[in-house]
Amino acid sequence: MANRMRTVHKQLNCFKSLFVTCRYVSSHDSQRFNQSKTETHFGYQTVVEDEKEERVYEVFKNVADKYDLMNDVMSAGVHRLWKDYFMSRLAPTSETNLLDVAGGTGDIAFRFLNYVKSSTAEAYDFSDSKLDLDADDVVVDQEPEKPDAVNSMGSVAKPHVTVLDINQNMLDVGKKRAKESGIHKGMSWLCANAEKLPIPDNSYDAYTIAFGIRNCTHVDRVLTEAYRVLRPGGRFMCLEFSHVENPVLRRFYDTYSFEVIPVMGKLIAGDWKSYQYLVESIRKFPNQEDFKLMLEDAEFKMVSYENLTLGVAAIHSGFKL
């Protein structure tokens, strides 16, 4: 009986040792697996890259219906003037084919069409009342129009903007706005990742991205893709919140950003966390000089930037030459 008990005791100790060893190996492998994943920032938090993309997607899914309101809160309403000036600096013509990235709600795209319509001699009617189609059928075009498309008369196609966004909720807001504005042509919509554009090389005359590039996981890949899809001579332009150098204004700006914006987000949109992230993401984005270097590393030429409102925002520009 005693021998049998000793045998059972040895077996139990053996199973216990095996269990502890397996648990250690499992924990160790899990730690090694997590460490092997590349980390990045989500605001001030450190997360793995895959998690950032998912979290950013959720942020903009949550704020899509209140995106204009969000920008009003973030910039005290000045973003509307910045975007108007941004478009005037781009100065598109009647032959410009534009790719507007992270532009789901259409803010830049609508300004593009209005600018071309108001600044060219030819009268453009983007409503196209002759088309007997529902607006959704015309506007919801997942294939970007080819920049060198010609009409039935053989002349160059009218100006066109492809609105690209990774978030379908944002695109849905833009499509709704286009329909309500009676815009039935001159635009197409594409749900895709700015880091992996499903677009051929040398396709567009201009590439714009406004208040979107800081939310991308790999900014360098976004710039590489932007360069690839631009035609030779094409222009890249980015409008983004930036870094304020003036210490007095920076102190005021930081106070407004961290103590007012999240509270306003909670009161107006019922969302504190999304606005907190957006404020933090501005501080994590490269400053004006560093981002200029990134554009140059992506092979853009004649790279420059222009501060708006003392650096609260900045316009970055570069050419594919």
N, C-alpha and C positions, 0 to 999 in steps of 0.2 A: 504493500500500500504506500509505504514511504517512498519507494523508488518511483512509483507511478506519479506521486505528487511532485517529486523533483523534476521528472520529465515534463510534466505540464507547466511547471514554473519556468523551466528553460525555454519552452516553446513560446510562452507569453512574453518573456524578455526579448526573444528573437523577433516576434511580431512588433513589439514596441519599438525596438531599434530600427526595424525596417520602416515603420510608419514615420518616425522622426526624420530618418534619412530622406524618405520620399518627399516629406513636407518641406525640408530644407532645400532639396534640389528643385522642387516646384517653385518655391519662393525665389530662389536664386535665379532660375531661368526667367521667371516673370520680370524680375528687376533688370536682368540683362536685356530682355526684349524691349522694355520700356525705355531703357537708356539708349538702345540702338535707334530709336525713333528720333528724328530731328525735331528739336523744340523751337518754338517761335513765341511771339507775344500776342496776347489778345488783350489790348489795353495794357494794363500793368500786370496782368497775370501771365504766367509762363505755361504754355500748353503745347502739346504735340501738334504738328502741322495739320493733320487731318481734322483734328478737333477745332482748330481755328476756322477752317472753311465752313464747318457745320454751324459753329456759333455765329459767325458773321451772317450766314444765310438766315438764321433765326432772327437776328437783330432786324434785318431789313424786311423779313416777312412780317414782323411785328409792327414796323413803322410804315409799311408801304402806303396804307390808306391816309396817313398823316405826314407824308414825306415833305410836302411844302411847308407844313406847320413846323416840322422838325428843323428844316433849314432856317425858317424865320427865327426860331428859338436859338439855334446855334450861332446865328450871325446878327441877331437883333434886326432882321429884315433886310440887311444890306446885301445878302446873297443875290437878290434880284438885280441890283445895280452891277454887281461883280459879273454876273452872267451876261448882261447886256454888253458890258465893256469887253468881256472875253470874246464875244461873237464879233464885235467891231474890230478887234485885233486880228482875228482870223480872216475877216473880210472875204467871205466866200463869193464866188461869182456864179453866173448862170450855168457854168459847166462843172461846178464842183460836185464831186461825189464824196460824201462824208461818212466815216464810220464813227459813231458816237458810242463809246464803251462805258459801261456802268451808268447808262443813261435811261434806265427803264421807264421812268415817269414822263420822259419826253421834254423836259425843261430846255435842254440845249437844242434838241431836234426842232422844236417849234420855233425857237429863236432863229435857227438856221433858215428855215423856210420863210419866215417873216422878213429876215434880213435880205435874202435874195429877191423876194417879191418887191420889197420897197426900194432896193438900190439898183435895180436893173431896168433898162428901158422896156423890155418885153413884159407884158402883163401875164403873170402866172396865176392860174386858178387851180389851187390844190384840192378844191372841193370836188371838181369834176362832176357837176350835176348831170351830165349826159349819161353817166354810168348808172344803169338800172340795177345796182347791186347794194346789198346791205353793207354798211361800213365795216363790219367785222370781216366780211369776205375780202374786202379790198385791203384793209390795213393789216390784217393778220397774215403776213407773208413771211414764212420762216426762212425762205431762201433770199439772201441779199441780192439786190439787183446788180448786175454786172456794170461796173463803171463805164465800159465802152459800148454799152448797148445803144442801138440806134432805132429810131422810129421807122414807120413804114415809108417815109419820104427819104430815108437815108441820112438824115441830119442827126447831130449829137443829141442824146436824150436830155430831157430837162434835169435840173438839179435834183439830187436824191440823197437821202440820209438813211443809213441802216442803224437802227437803235439796237444795241447789244447789251444784254444784262444776264448775269448768272441766275438771277432770281425771277422766277415766273410771276410772282406776286407783283413785283415792281413793273414788269412789262404789262400786266393786266391793267394796272392803273393808267399807264401811258396810253394803251389802246382805248380805254374808256374816255380819256381826255381828248384823244384824236377824234373819236366818233362824235363827242359832244361839240367839238369845235368845227365839225363838218369837213375834216381833212380826210380825203379818200385816196390821195395818191401823193407821190413824192417821198413816201416813207415805207420802210419795211422793218420787221421786228424779228430779232434772233436771240434765242435763249442759249447762251454758251459761256464758257469760261475764258476770261481774258488771257489766261496763261496758255491756252491751247485753242487758238482761233480756228474754226472750221472754214477758213477762207484762203483762197489761192494767194500766192505771192504777187506783189505789185498790183494790188486791186483798187486802192483808194487814193484820192488826191489829198485827203486830210483825215487825221485821226484826232478825236477829242476825248478827254476823260475829265469830268468835273466832280470833285468831291467823292472820288471812288477809289483812286489808286492806293490810298493808305490802308484800305480794307483788304487788299490782295495779299495773299500769303507770300508769294515770291514776286516782288516788285521788279526784279531784274528780268524775270521771264516775261512779264507783261511788256516791258520796254523792248525786249528782243522780238516779241511777236508784233508789236506796233511797227517796228522798223521793217519787218518782213512783209507785211501786208500793204505798206505804203508804196506807191509808185516812186520811181526816181524823181526827185524834185518835190515830193510830198512833204507835208508839214505835220508834225506832232505838236499838240498843244494840251497842256494840263492845267486845270484850275484846282487848287487845293488849299485847305487851311495850312498855315505855315508857322514860322517862328518869329515872335515879336522881339526885337532887340532893345527897344527903349525900355529901361527898367521901370519907369513910372507906369507906362501903359501896360507892361507885362504884368505888373502886380495887380492892376485893375482887371486885366483880362483873365488872369488865373483865378481871381476871386469870383468873377462872373461865371467862368467855366465850371468850377468845381462846387460852388455853393449855390448858384442860381439855376444853371441849365438842368441838372438832374431833378431839382425840385419842380421846375416848370414842366419837365417831361412827365413827372408823376401827376401833377395837377391837371395838365392839359390833355395828355395822351394816356395817362394811367400806366406809365412805363418809366421806372427809375433806371433800371439796369442798362437798358439799351442806350440811354442818353449818357450814362456814366461811362460806358465803353467808348462812345463816340468822342467824348471829351478826352479820354485817356489816349485814344488812338492818334489824336492830333499830336500829342506830346511825344509819341514814339516814332512819328514819321521823320525822315531825314530833313535837316534844315535846308535852306535854299542852296547853299554852296555844295553840300553833299549830294543833293538830288541832281544838281547840274552835272556833277562828276559822273553820276550813274547814267545820265543821258549820253554823255560823251563815251562812256565805256560801252554803251549799246550801239556805238558808231554814228550817232547823230552829229551833224555839223551845225555850225552857227548857233550853238546852244546859248540861250539867254534866259533870264527871269526878270520879272517885274513885280515888285511888291505892291499890294493893295491894302489900303488902310493901315499903313506902317508895318506891314508884314503879317497882319492877321490872316491874310490869304496871299497867294502868289500865283502868277501865271508863268509857266515854264514853256519854252518853245525850242524846237529843234527841227532840222531838215534832213531828209534822206537825199544825199548828194553823191 
